């Protein structure tokens, strides 16, 4: 026993030391024991496993308790046989029957029942395969029940056209629907995430909880890229072999799902017995895998497994009956370069490959790579640049972002993901197909909190048409970026045209991306007067982009610096002649909350004072929008928040001194 433990530890150490990117792998020694004779007392298969298919018309006639065997890998790469028995034929969740069976092997209790990673294991009478072990109870006691996806149904997946193929010009019917019985669940595919801190998986769980991840379980583990293959490695596959389907491989992190091959047809094979991601058309590289034993867990035991060697094929289809693979060269993948520059240091570059169809993992790579190099968790300012190269156009798209938070890891994950998703998500991008050719993400990390809030506006109380108005904007930055005076002050000039209306004018200074309006008027009245006061009209609707180049151009135009401030001078909606009495009692909106009007209409029974004209549709100054003056200011390297408002009187000279107003002045 001590010898077995020592050998296992030595194997694990050798696998770690031999981790390298795919392109750097060589046929080096990597001893993997194939001696499974004494593993859990399960008999070992000698030689390659070749099984004859047993189809539904024959399998359905089996008597209850007919002996069966499960072929799987429990240690190394050698396959073993576990004893089971047939119980019944049940109506399956996908319009096809399933076979209910029991694991009765004397090793079953030591295994903890059916273990994650066993999905796809061929099941049938000796020398036959009736289907793949695919479903089981999460909590169970002996005898351990499981369900088998018929080999008939898995074979239909080989030639089943997918939606992805349809988009490439081949029409396809809809894939069959899946409705799970709550009593049991798929033996989920363990997706091993290496290079990620364990607590990060919990943080990402809500974003990985969509239907795409119904059939997988994400598990953080120590490790890296697939290990170098043993000297006698083969690219051939046989029923019962362990394989890994890679979403990500690279310098820092890998993300590989593991399962078992059910049957091989010349250069094609079927596996898992249930979906991986249910993506339909797929392009995941396939690796051979080695099992390092069974890891017991409270809910469902799992195989400890890792990939090795170079890709031996491609998962081409990912459907409800299982996955379909083709042996041969691995598929093309998206190269992603992540450049991270920590404070007072040089940039560190890491390289990864991400499978096509799994573009969601690009932001995962960026965040995990930064986290691994950063080595700590604290608040900071992160500046990022995402550069996307496409196969369909030579135009390169680049977008920058700046964030401050207590969790930069999550900021990088969300920000990079939203930028990439705008192109790669079919629902989000209606302009044109966008196939990524390469992705580059640059991240600069600073310990200072580069935020600044608009604190004050310094402006004259009066101004004249035709003159230049100087506006001083005072900001209060975070103490970590503040100078000795703890303020940032910038001046901008507004040129007031000769035609600007006389009377009161509103000067608004606000952060361009401010989600809440803190101006005094909004604080008082909320949204009741939005339409009445002639609030900012939406810009003319832009034409919809008709191709990828137009989408890139529009998104470039929509980009906004986080330090942008907008300064606006607008004639008063009341022309300077309508003043609300200080004691005017304004009714609240129907919801009873100040500042949250429903539609901007004047409330019924609004108590306007007697003698004040108020015709239907409040009279607004003519062409007030055209007379609005606006300019912008950028506080470089900062995220600006807040908003302030001031009143300015526009007049011509001193009226009491006998100065005549200009012609046409109001």
C-alpha positions in Angstrom: 0.0 0.0 0.0 2.8 2.4 0.9 4.4 1.6 -2.4 1.2 2.5 -4.3 0.9 5.8 -2.4 4.6 6.6 -3.2 4.1 5.9 -6.9 1.0 8.0 -7.0 2.7 11.0 -5.5 5.7 10.6 -7.9 3.3 10.5 -10.9 1.6 13.7 -9.7 4.9 15.5 -9.3 6.1 14.4 -12.7 2.8 15.5 -14.4 3.2 19.0 -12.8 6.9 19.3 -13.8 6.1 18.3 -17.4 3.2 20.9 -17.9 3.9 22.9 -21.0 1.9 24.7 -23.8 0.8 22.3 -26.6 3.3 23.7 -29.1 6.2 23.0 -26.7 5.3 19.4 -25.9 7.7 16.6 -26.9 7.5 12.9 -26.7 9.2 12.7 -23.3 9.0 10.1 -20.7 5.9 10.3 -18.5 5.4 7.0 -16.8 1.7 6.2 -16.4 0.8 3.0 -14.7 -1.6 0.8 -16.6 -1.7 -1.7 -13.9 -5.3 -1.5 -12.7 -5.5 -5.1 -11.5 -5.6 -4.2 -7.8 -7.6 -0.9 -8.1 -10.7 -1.5 -6.1 -10.5 -5.2 -6.9 -11.9 -4.5 -10.4 -10.7 -6.9 -13.2 -8.5 -5.3 -15.8 -9.0 -5.5 -19.6 -6.0 -6.7 -21.5 -5.6 -5.2 -24.9 -7.9 -2.9 -26.7 -11.6 -3.0 -26.1 -13.8 -3.7 -29.1 -17.5 -3.9 -28.5 -20.5 -4.9 -30.6 -23.5 -2.7 -30.5 -26.7 -3.9 -28.9 -29.6 -1.9 -30.2 -32.9 -1.0 -28.6 -35.0 -3.9 -30.2 -32.6 -6.4 -28.5 -31.8 -4.5 -25.3 -35.4 -4.0 -24.5 -35.9 -7.7 -24.3 -33.4 -8.2 -21.5 -34.8 -9.8 -18.4 -34.6 -7.8 -15.1 -31.3 -8.4 -13.2 -29.5 -9.5 -16.4 -25.7 -9.2 -15.7 -24.0 -6.2 -17.3 -20.6 -4.7 -17.2 -19.4 -1.1 -17.2 -16.1 -0.4 -18.9 -14.2 2.6 -17.5 -10.9 3.9 -16.3 -10.2 4.1 -12.5 -6.4 4.4 -12.5 -3.9 5.4 -15.1 -5.1 4.6 -18.6 -6.0 1.0 -18.2 -9.7 0.0 -18.4 -11.5 -2.1 -15.9 -14.9 -3.9 -15.8 -17.4 -3.1 -13.1 -20.3 -5.4 -12.5 -23.9 -4.1 -12.9 -27.3 -5.4 -13.8 -30.2 -4.4 -16.0 -33.5 -3.5 -14.3 -35.9 -1.9 -16.8 -36.6 0.2 -19.8 -37.8 3.7 -18.9 -39.2 6.6 -21.0 -36.3 8.9 -21.3 -36.1 12.7 -21.1 -35.4 13.2 -24.8 -38.0 11.2 -26.6 -36.0 8.0 -26.5 -36.1 5.3 -23.9 -33.3 4.9 -21.3 -32.2 1.7 -19.6 -32.4 1.7 -15.8 -29.5 -0.3 -14.3 -27.7 -0.9 -11.0 -24.1 -0.8 -10.1 -23.6 -3.9 -7.9 -19.8 -4.3 -8.0 -18.1 -5.1 -4.7 -16.0 -1.9 -5.4 -19.1 0.3 -5.7 -19.2 1.4 -2.1 -15.5 2.3 -2.2 -16.2 4.2 -5.4 -19.0 6.1 -3.7 -21.3 4.9 -6.4 -21.3 6.4 -9.8 -18.5 9.0 -10.1 -18.3 12.2 -12.2 -16.2 11.4 -15.2 -17.8 8.0 -15.7 -20.4 9.5 -18.0 -20.0 7.9 -21.4 -18.7 4.6 -20.0 -20.0 1.8 -22.2 -22.6 -0.5 -20.6 -23.9 -3.8 -21.8 -23.5 -7.6 -21.5 -20.0 -8.9 -21.9 -18.6 -7.9 -25.3 -21.6 -5.7 -26.1 -22.5 -2.0 -25.7 -26.1 -1.1 -25.3 -25.4 2.6 -24.5 -23.5 5.0 -22.2 -23.8 5.5 -18.5 -25.3 9.0 -18.4 -27.6 9.7 -15.5 -27.7 8.9 -11.8 -28.9 10.0 -8.4 -26.7 12.6 -6.7 -27.4 11.2 -3.2 -27.8 7.4 -3.1 -27.0 4.2 -1.3 -26.3 0.7 -2.6 -27.5 -0.6 -5.0 -26.6 2.5 -7.0 -29.1 3.2 -9.7 -28.1 4.8 -13.0 -29.5 5.3 -16.5 -28.0 4.5 -19.8 -28.5 6.5 -23.0 -29.1 4.0 -25.8 -26.4 3.6 -28.4 -29.1 4.0 -31.1 -29.8 7.5 -29.9 -26.1 8.4 -29.7 -25.5 7.2 -33.3 -28.2 9.6 -34.5 -26.1 12.5 -33.2 -23.3 11.6 -35.7 -25.3 12.7 -38.7 -27.7 15.1 -37.0 -27.4 18.6 -38.6 -26.8 21.4 -36.1 -27.8 25.1 -36.0 -24.2 26.1 -36.5 -24.1 24.1 -39.7 -27.4 25.8 -40.7 -25.8 29.2 -40.3 -23.0 28.1 -42.6 -25.6 27.3 -45.3 -27.0 23.9 -44.4 -30.6 23.8 -43.3 -31.3 21.9 -40.2 -34.3 20.8 -38.1 -34.6 21.9 -34.5 -32.7 19.8 -31.9 -34.8 17.7 -29.6 -35.9 19.3 -26.4 -34.7 18.1 -23.0 -36.9 17.9 -19.9 -35.2 16.5 -16.8 -36.9 14.4 -14.2 -36.1 16.0 -10.8 -35.3 12.6 -9.2 -32.1 12.2 -11.2 -29.6 14.3 -13.0 -26.8 13.8 -15.6 -23.5 12.5 -14.2 -22.1 15.9 -14.8 -18.9 16.3 -16.8 -16.1 17.5 -14.4 -14.5 20.6 -16.0 -11.2 21.1 -14.3 -10.2 24.7 -14.0 -6.5 25.0 -13.3 -4.6 28.1 -12.2 -7.6 29.7 -10.6 -7.9 30.5 -6.9 -10.6 28.4 -5.2 -12.5 31.5 -3.8 -12.8 32.9 -7.3 -14.9 30.0 -8.5 -17.5 31.0 -5.9 -17.4 34.6 -7.2 -18.0 33.4 -10.7 -20.7 30.8 -9.9 -23.6 33.2 -10.6 -22.2 33.9 -14.0 -21.6 30.2 -14.7 -25.1 29.2 -13.6 -26.9 29.6 -16.9 -28.3 26.7 -18.9 -25.0 26.4 -20.8 -23.5 24.8 -17.6 -26.4 22.5 -16.7 -24.4 19.4 -17.7 -21.0 20.3 -16.3 -19.5 20.9 -12.9 -16.6 23.4 -12.6 -13.9 22.2 -10.3 -10.8 24.1 -9.4 -7.6 22.0 -9.2 -3.9 22.3 -9.2 -2.3 21.9 -12.6 -1.6 23.6 -15.9 -1.6 22.8 -19.6 -1.9 19.2 -20.7 1.2 17.2 -19.7 3.6 15.8 -22.2 2.6 12.4 -23.6 4.3 9.1 -22.6 6.7 7.6 -25.1 4.2 4.9 -26.1 1.2 7.3 -26.5 -1.2 6.5 -29.3 -3.8 8.7 -31.0 -6.2 5.8 -31.4 -9.3 5.6 -29.2 -11.3 2.6 -27.9 -14.5 2.2 -26.0 -14.0 3.0 -22.3 -11.0 5.4 -22.8 -10.9 8.7 -20.9 -10.7 11.9 -23.0 -10.6 15.6 -22.3 -12.4 18.3 -24.3 -10.5 21.6 -23.9 -12.1 25.0 -23.7 -8.9 26.7 -22.7 -5.2 25.7 -22.6 -2.2 27.9 -22.0 0.4 29.4 -19.7 -1.6 30.1 -16.6 -4.9 28.3 -16.8 -6.6 25.5 -18.6 -10.3 24.5 -18.7 -10.9 20.9 -19.8 -14.0 18.7 -19.4 -13.4 15.0 -18.9 -15.6 11.9 -19.8 -15.5 8.5 -21.3 -15.7 7.2 -24.9 -18.7 5.0 -25.5 -18.1 3.7 -29.0 -15.7 4.2 -31.9 -16.7 4.2 -35.6 -13.5 4.2 -37.8 -12.3 7.8 -37.3 -15.4 9.0 -35.4 -16.6 8.4 -31.9 -19.4 9.1 -29.5 -19.0 9.8 -25.8 -20.5 11.2 -22.5 -24.1 10.0 -23.2 -25.4 13.5 -22.5 -24.3 17.0 -23.7 -21.2 18.8 -22.7 -22.5 22.4 -23.2 -25.3 21.4 -25.7 -23.8 23.9 -28.2 -24.7 21.9 -31.3 -21.9 22.6 -33.6 -18.6 22.4 -31.7 -14.9 22.8 -32.2 -13.2 21.6 -29.1 -9.8 19.9 -29.2 -9.7 16.3 -27.8 -6.9 15.0 -25.6 -6.2 11.6 -24.2 -6.5 11.6 -20.4 -5.1 9.8 -17.4 -7.0 9.0 -14.2 -5.3 9.5 -10.9 -8.0 7.6 -8.9 -11.4 8.5 -7.4 -11.9 11.5 -5.1 -14.7 10.8 -2.6 -17.2 13.6 -2.1 -20.5 14.0 -0.1 -22.7 14.5 -3.1 -21.0 12.6 -6.0 -17.5 11.2 -6.1 -15.3 12.3 -9.1 -12.4 11.0 -11.0 -9.1 12.9 -10.5 -8.0 13.2 -14.1 -5.8 15.2 -16.3 -5.1 15.5 -20.0 -1.8 14.7 -21.7 -0.2 14.9 -25.1 -1.3 17.0 -28.1 -4.8 17.0 -29.5 -5.9 13.8 -31.2 -9.1 15.1 -32.7 -12.0 17.5 -32.5 -15.4 17.5 -30.9 -17.6 18.4 -33.8 -21.1 18.1 -32.3 -22.4 18.6 -28.8 -26.0 17.3 -28.6 -28.4 15.8 -26.1 -27.5 12.2 -26.8 -23.8 12.9 -26.3 -20.8 14.4 -28.1 -19.5 13.4 -31.5 -15.7 13.6 -32.2 -13.5 13.1 -35.2 -10.0 11.8 -34.8 -7.2 13.7 -36.5 -5.5 17.1 -36.1 -6.9 19.4 -33.5 -9.1 22.4 -34.5 -8.0 26.0 -35.0 -8.4 28.0 -31.8 -8.4 31.7 -30.8 -5.0 32.9 -29.6 -5.3 35.4 -26.7 -2.4 37.4 -25.3 -2.8 38.9 -21.9 -0.4 41.6 -20.9 -0.5 42.6 -17.2 1.6 45.4 -15.8 1.7 45.5 -12.0 2.5 48.7 -10.1 6.1 49.9 -10.7 7.0 47.0 -12.8 7.3 45.9 -16.4 4.5 44.1 -18.3 4.2 40.3 -18.1 2.8 38.5 -21.1 0.9 35.2 -21.0 -0.5 33.3 -23.9 -3.5 30.9 -24.2 -5.8 29.3 -26.7 -9.6 29.4 -26.5 -11.9 27.1 -28.5 -14.2 28.6 -31.0 -17.8 28.7 -29.8 -16.5 29.3 -26.2 -15.7 33.0 -26.5 -17.1 33.5 -23.0 -13.9 32.0 -21.7 -11.8 34.9 -23.1 -12.7 37.1 -20.2 -12.1 34.2 -17.8 -8.6 33.9 -19.1 -7.9 37.6 -18.7 -9.2 37.7 -15.1 -7.5 34.5 -14.0 -4.2 35.5 -15.5 -4.2 38.9 -13.8 -5.2 37.3 -10.5 -2.4 34.8 -10.7 0.3 37.4 -11.3 -1.2 40.0 -8.9 -1.1 37.5 -5.9 -3.3 39.7 -3.7 -6.7 41.0 -3.3 -7.2 44.7 -2.6 -8.9 47.8 -4.0 -7.2 49.4 -7.0 -7.7 51.2 -10.3 -7.5 49.0 -13.4 -7.0 50.3 -16.9 -7.6 47.8 -19.7 -7.3 47.8 -23.5 -9.1 45.1 -25.5 -8.0 44.6 -29.1 -10.0 42.3 -31.4 -8.9 41.0 -34.8 -11.5 39.4 -37.1 -11.4 37.0 -39.9 -14.1 38.8 -41.9 -12.4 42.2 -42.0 -9.0 43.8 -41.7 -10.5 46.5 -39.4 -9.2 46.1 -35.9 -11.4 47.1 -33.0 -9.9 48.5 -29.8 -11.7 49.6 -26.7 -10.4 50.9 -23.4 -11.9 50.8 -19.9 -11.1 52.1 -16.5 -12.6 50.8 -13.2 -12.0 51.2 -9.5 -13.3 48.6 -7.0 -12.4 46.3 -4.2 -12.3 43.4 -6.6 -10.4 44.2 -9.8 -10.6 40.5 -10.8 -14.3 40.7 -11.2 -14.1 44.1 -13.0 -11.8 42.7 -15.6 -14.0 39.6 -16.1 -17.1 41.7 -16.6 -15.6 44.5 -18.7 -13.7 42.4 -21.1 -16.6 40.0 -21.4 -19.1 42.8 -22.3 -16.7 44.2 -25.0 -16.1 40.8 -26.6 -19.8 39.7 -26.3 -21.0 42.7 -28.3 -19.4 41.0 -31.4 -19.4 37.3 -30.7 -23.0 37.0 -29.2 -25.3 36.2 -32.1 -28.2 37.9 -30.3 -26.2 41.0 -29.5 -24.6 41.4 -32.9 -27.2 41.8 -35.7 -24.8 43.5 -38.1 -22.6 40.7 -39.4 -20.7 37.6 -38.5 -17.7 38.3 -36.4 -15.1 35.4 -36.1 -12.2 36.3 -33.9 -8.8 35.8 -35.4 -6.8 37.0 -32.4 -7.4 38.8 -29.1 -5.1 41.0 -27.1 -5.9 42.3 -23.6 -3.6 44.7 -21.9 -4.1 45.5 -18.1 -2.4 48.2 -16.1 -2.9 47.9 -12.3 -2.6 50.9 -10.0 -3.0 51.0 -6.2 -4.4 54.6 -6.2 -8.2 54.9 -6.3 -8.5 57.3 -9.3 -12.0 58.6 -8.6 -13.0 62.3 -8.5 -16.5 63.8 -7.7 -17.7 67.1 -9.0 -17.8 69.3 -6.0 -18.4 72.9 -7.1 -19.0 75.2 -10.1 -17.4 78.7 -10.0 -19.2 80.9 -12.5 -20.2 84.6 -12.7 -23.8 85.4 -11.7 -24.4 87.3 -14.9 -23.2 87.2 -18.5 -23.9 88.9 -21.7 -24.6 87.5 -25.2 -21.5 87.6 -27.4 -19.0 87.2 -24.6 -16.9 84.3 -23.4 -18.0 82.7 -20.2 -15.3 81.1 -18.0 -16.5 78.1 -16.0 -14.3 76.6 -13.2 -15.0 73.0 -12.3 -13.8 71.9 -8.9 -13.5 68.2 -8.2 -12.7 66.3 -5.0 -10.5 63.3 -5.8 -9.9 60.2 -3.6 -7.2 60.9 -1.0 -4.9 58.4 -2.6 -4.6 60.5 -5.7 -5.0 64.0 -4.2 -2.4 66.7 -4.2 -1.6 68.9 -1.2 -4.7 71.0 -1.7 -6.9 67.9 -2.2 -8.7 69.4 -5.2 -8.6 69.3 -9.0 -9.7 72.5 -10.7 -10.1 73.0 -14.4 -11.4 75.9 -16.5 -13.4 75.8 -19.7 -14.7 78.6 -21.9 -18.2 78.8 -23.3 -18.7 81.3 -26.2 -22.2 82.8 -25.7 -23.7 83.7 -29.1 -25.3 87.1 -29.7 -28.6 85.4 -30.3 -28.7 83.6 -26.9 -32.0 84.4 -25.2 -32.1 87.0 -22.4 -33.2 85.9 -18.9 -32.3 83.0 -16.7 -30.1 80.1 -18.0 -29.2 76.8 -16.5 -25.6 75.7 -16.3 -25.1 72.0 -15.8 -21.8 70.3 -15.2 -22.1 66.5 -15.0 -20.1 63.3 -15.5 -20.9 61.9 -18.9 -21.6 58.4 -17.6 -23.3 59.5 -14.4 -26.2 57.2 -13.8 -27.9 59.4 -11.2 -28.7 63.1 -11.7 -27.8 65.1 -8.6 -28.7 68.5 -9.9 -30.8 70.6 -7.6 -33.8 70.7 -10.0 -34.0 66.9 -10.2 -33.5 66.6 -6.4 -36.6 68.9 -6.0 -39.0 67.6 -8.6 -37.7 64.3 -9.8 -38.8 63.3 -13.3 -42.1 65.1 -13.3 -40.9 67.9 -15.4 -38.6 65.9 -17.7 -40.7 66.5 -20.8 -42.2 69.9 -19.7 -38.8 71.5 -19.1 -37.5 70.6 -22.5 -35.0 68.1 -21.2 -32.3 66.7 -23.4 -33.8 65.2 -26.5 -32.4 61.9 -27.6 -29.9 62.2 -30.4 -31.1 61.4 -33.9 -31.3 57.6 -34.1 -28.2 56.3 -35.8 -28.7 54.0 -38.8 -28.4 50.4 -37.9 -25.1 48.9 -38.9 -25.4 46.7 -41.9 -22.1 44.9 -41.7 -19.2 44.3 -39.3 -17.2 47.3 -40.4 -20.2 49.6 -39.7 -20.7 48.0 -36.3 -17.0 48.6 -35.4 -17.3 52.2 -36.5 -20.4 52.9 -34.5 -19.0 51.2 -31.4 -15.8 53.4 -31.8 -18.0 56.5 -31.9 -19.9 55.4 -28.8 -16.8 54.9 -26.7 -16.6 57.3 -23.8 -13.7 58.2 -21.5 -14.5 57.6 -17.8 -13.1 61.0 -17.0 -15.4 62.9 -19.4 -17.4 65.9 -18.0 -20.1 67.6 -20.0 -20.7 71.4 -19.5 -24.1 72.6 -20.8 -25.6 76.1 -20.8 -29.3 76.1 -21.7 -32.0 78.8 -21.8 -34.5 78.4 -19.0 -37.6 76.5 -20.0 -39.6 79.4 -18.6 -37.7 82.1 -20.6 -36.7 83.8 -17.3 -40.3 85.1 -16.9 -42.0 82.3 -15.0 -40.8 81.8 -11.4 -42.2 79.1 -9.1 -43.2 80.5 -5.7 -41.0 79.3 -2.8 -44.1 78.1 -0.9 -45.6 76.2 -3.9 -46.8 72.8 -2.7 -46.0 70.3 -5.4 -47.9 67.0 -5.4 -45.8 63.8 -5.4 -46.1 61.2 -8.2 -48.6 58.4 -7.8 -46.0 56.1 -6.4 -45.5 58.5 -3.6 -41.7 58.8 -4.1 -40.3 62.2 -4.9 -38.2 62.2 -8.0 -39.8 59.2 -9.7 -42.5 60.5 -11.9 -44.2 58.0 -14.2 -44.3 59.7 -17.6 -43.4 63.4 -17.1 -47.0 64.6 -17.5 -48.3 67.4 -15.3 -50.2 65.9 -12.4 -53.9 66.3 -12.4 -54.9 69.2 -10.1 -51.5 70.8 -10.2 -51.9 74.0 -8.0 -50.6 76.8 -10.2 -51.1 80.2 -8.6 -53.9 82.4 -9.9 -53.0 84.9 -12.5 -50.1 82.9 -13.9 -50.8 81.8 -17.5 -50.2 78.2 -18.2 -51.7 77.2 -21.6 -51.8 73.6 -22.7 -48.3 72.5 -23.3 -46.0 74.7 -21.3 -44.6 77.4 -23.6 -40.9 76.7 -24.2 -38.5 79.2 -25.7 -38.3 78.9 -29.5 -35.5 76.7 -30.8 -34.1 76.3 -27.3 -32.3 73.1 -28.3 -30.4 75.0 -31.1 -29.5 77.7 -28.6 -28.0 75.3 -26.1 -24.2 75.6 -25.7 -22.2 72.5 -24.8 -18.6 71.6 -24.4 -16.6 68.8 -22.9 -13.7 68.3 -20.5 -11.7 65.2 -19.8 -9.9 64.5 -16.5 -7.2 62.2 -17.7 -6.8 58.9 -15.8 -9.8 59.5 -13.5 -13.3 58.1 -13.2 -15.5 61.2 -12.6 -18.8 61.1 -10.9 -21.4 63.6 -9.7 -23.3 66.5 -11.2 -23.8 70.2 -10.2 -26.1 73.0 -11.5 -26.0 76.7 -11.3 -28.2 79.6 -12.5 -26.9 82.5 -14.7 -28.7 85.6 -15.7 -28.2 86.6 -19.3 -28.7 90.3 -19.9 -27.4 93.2 -22.0 -25.7 95.9 -19.8 -27.5 97.7 -17.0 -31.1 98.2 -17.9 -31.6 100.8 -15.2 -28.7 102.8 -16.6 -30.6 103.3 -19.8 -28.8 100.7 -21.9 -31.2 99.5 -24.6 -31.6 95.8 -25.2 -30.4 94.4 -28.4 -32.9 94.0 -31.2 -34.9 90.8 -30.8 -33.7 90.2 -27.2 -36.4 88.6 -25.0 
